[in-house]
Amino acid sequence: MSSKIVNAVYDDDDTLLHAVKDVKKAEYRIEEVFTPFPVHGLDHAMGLASTRLAITAFMYGILGFSIAITMINYIMIVDWPMNIGGKPSFSFMENLPAFVPVIFEMTIFFAAHLMVITFYLRSRLWPFKKAENPLPETTDDKFLMQIALSGDEKVLINLLKKTGAIEVSIHKNQDA
């Protein structure tokens, strides 16, 4: 890991996207990119792997579906069968059409809530966590690219200026 980080600030998302491609082509390692909104194609340009959160969402939906089936069967058939509107309550399959909305809602409930928890844990967003954003303007209208410094810093700075960076600065890496 490099002991220095170069911060390049941009004021346009298209300029940033082209700069990321140029920096990757020059074989520098981009540590992080901070943007005020999602930039389409940035993850592909950075070479990031696709997320597997959709798989966990499906598994959480299956969990919610299973719990809903088990809960409804126990409550409405086993524990306290009730005669509602003359409908028989002797088997789960006879009453399945009435149970579909509850099963659907429980599936969505589990998938949504557990996905939020998974996202926060995966992103390491704990309650009362101090922000790690090195430039507060990236929450408003600026874009920041952090590059690990390897080799001649003047060459990297010239490359970043050529790609349209409005400000380039060098900082000590806290992780090193």
C-alpha positions as MATLAB code, in Angstrom:
seq = 'MSSKIVNAVYDDDDTLLHAVKDVKKAEYRIEEVFTPFPVHGLDHAMGLASTRLAITAFMYGILGFSIAITMINYIMIVDWPMNIGGKPSFSFMENLPAFVPVIFEMTIFFAAHLMVITFYLRSRLWPFKKAENPLPETTDDKFLMQIALSGDEKVLINLLKKTGAIEVSIHKNQDA';
ca = [
       0.000    0.000    0.000;
       1.266    3.441   -0.921;
       2.186    5.947    1.771;
       0.799    8.874   -0.240;
      -2.578    9.495   -1.835;
      -3.234   11.925   -4.684;
      -6.639   13.631   -4.594;
      -7.966   14.920   -7.905;
     -11.100   17.083   -7.844;
     -13.424   17.333  -10.859;
     -16.531   19.425  -11.453;
     -18.228   17.283  -14.129;
     -19.243   13.615  -14.069;
     -18.355   12.996  -17.732;
     -14.901   14.486  -17.199;
     -14.463   12.259  -14.151;
     -15.517    9.157  -16.088;
     -13.013    9.862  -18.874;
     -10.320   10.647  -16.280;
     -10.912    7.308  -14.525;
     -10.488    5.511  -17.842;
      -7.260    7.420  -18.593;
      -5.823    6.779  -15.121;
      -6.653    3.056  -15.351;
      -5.077    2.949  -18.823;
      -1.905    4.489  -17.337;
      -1.975    1.593  -14.812;
      -2.419    3.595  -11.623;
      -4.467    2.132   -8.785;
      -7.578    4.138   -7.941;
      -8.294    3.824   -4.234;
     -11.735    5.451   -4.158;
     -14.017    7.827   -6.038;
     -16.409   10.131   -4.169;
     -19.418   11.477   -6.083;
     -22.547   13.405   -5.048;
     -24.743   11.056   -7.123;
     -24.326    7.708   -8.893;
     -22.330    8.024  -12.122;
     -23.446    5.566  -14.772;
     -20.563    3.379  -15.952;
     -18.138    4.429  -13.208;
     -18.033    0.988  -11.574;
     -17.256   -0.628  -14.927;
     -14.581    1.975  -15.720;
     -12.950    1.357  -12.323;
     -12.993   -2.390  -12.911;
     -15.120   -3.211   -9.874;
     -16.715   -6.651   -9.642;
     -20.494   -6.850   -9.827;
     -22.395   -7.069   -6.564;
     -23.909  -10.248   -5.175;
     -26.549   -8.425   -3.133;
     -29.296   -9.636   -5.499;
     -28.562  -13.215   -4.450;
     -28.952  -12.300   -0.783;
     -32.193  -10.456   -1.581;
     -33.551  -13.634   -3.173;
     -32.489  -15.716   -0.160;
     -34.106  -13.219    2.224;
     -37.305  -13.378    0.141;
     -37.294  -17.186    0.377;
     -36.803  -16.897    4.149;
     -39.768  -14.500    4.410;
     -41.889  -16.776    2.199;
     -41.058  -19.810    4.388;
     -41.788  -17.985    7.626;
     -45.085  -16.659    6.202;
     -46.215  -20.150    5.138;
     -45.256  -21.626    8.509;
     -46.853  -18.788   10.471;
     -50.140  -18.806    8.563;
     -50.421  -22.583    8.687;
     -49.863  -22.626   12.433;
     -52.077  -19.648   13.257;
     -55.019  -20.307   10.920;
     -55.052  -24.117   10.612;
     -53.332  -25.712   13.626;
     -53.616  -23.362   16.601;
     -56.938  -21.567   16.217;
     -58.969  -22.555   13.152;
     -61.861  -20.151   12.667;
     -64.952  -20.388   10.535;
     -64.870  -17.073    8.662;
     -67.780  -16.564    6.278;
     -68.551  -20.281    6.174;
     -65.177  -21.135    4.624;
     -63.614  -24.388    5.798;
     -60.421  -24.114    7.758;
     -59.366  -27.733    7.797;
     -56.479  -27.532    5.346;
     -53.930  -25.042    4.161;
     -54.579  -25.667    0.452;
     -58.324  -24.909    0.723;
     -57.527  -21.492    2.173;
     -54.452  -20.668    0.103;
     -56.112  -17.912   -2.005;
     -56.936  -15.998    1.173;
     -53.365  -16.360    2.411;
     -51.632  -15.067   -0.741;
     -51.598  -11.360    0.271;
     -50.076  -12.127    3.672;
     -47.466  -14.431    2.124;
     -46.561  -11.779   -0.462;
     -46.260   -9.006    2.125;
     -44.098  -11.103    4.453;
     -41.798  -12.010    1.560;
     -41.332   -8.329    0.660;
     -41.001   -7.316    4.316;
     -38.189   -9.785    5.021;
     -36.345   -9.091    1.764;
     -36.485   -5.301    2.181;
     -35.569   -5.068    5.848;
     -32.829   -7.673    5.785;
     -31.350   -6.086    2.638;
     -31.096   -2.727    4.404;
     -29.326   -4.382    7.333;
     -27.024   -6.302    4.969;
     -26.196   -3.129    3.025;
     -25.312   -1.228    6.189;
     -23.164   -4.073    7.522;
     -21.435   -4.596    4.159;
     -20.780   -0.865    3.794;
     -19.647   -0.599    7.418;
     -22.171    2.131    8.136;
     -22.604    1.866   11.888;
     -24.774    4.216   13.933;
     -22.915    7.395   14.876;
     -20.010    6.553   12.572;
     -17.803    9.496   11.706;
     -17.857   10.378    8.008;
     -14.839    9.290    5.963;
     -15.387   11.805    3.198;
     -12.126   13.721    2.616;
     -13.844   16.585    0.764;
     -17.263   17.810    1.959;
     -18.030   19.346   -1.466;
     -18.408   15.814   -2.899;
     -21.826   15.675   -1.251;
     -22.874   18.737   -3.254;
     -21.296   19.296   -6.676;
     -17.669   18.070   -6.802;
     -16.136   14.690   -7.698;
     -13.012   13.334   -6.013;
     -10.729   10.572   -7.256;
      -8.119    9.155   -4.874;
      -5.106    7.484   -6.485;
      -2.326    5.600   -4.720;
       0.956    7.300   -5.560;
       3.420    4.939   -7.195;
       6.350    6.238   -9.176;
       6.945    9.840  -10.159;
       4.319   12.146   -8.678;
       4.858   14.860  -11.298;
       3.884   12.459  -14.094;
       0.667   11.553  -12.268;
      -0.149   15.174  -11.485;
       0.377   16.156  -15.138;
      -1.861   13.279  -16.240;
      -4.599   14.374  -13.835;
      -4.364   18.017  -14.931;
      -4.550   16.864  -18.570;
      -7.723   14.875  -17.803;
      -9.482   17.990  -16.495;
      -8.840   18.011  -12.753;
      -9.557   21.422  -11.269;
      -7.458   20.704   -8.162;
      -4.780   18.115   -7.396;
      -3.298   17.585   -3.937;
      -1.086   15.000   -2.228;
      -1.869   13.642    1.238;
      -0.478   11.069    3.632;
      -2.371    7.776    3.537;
      -3.992    7.060    6.929;
      -4.251    3.327    6.152;
      -0.533    2.895    5.415;
];
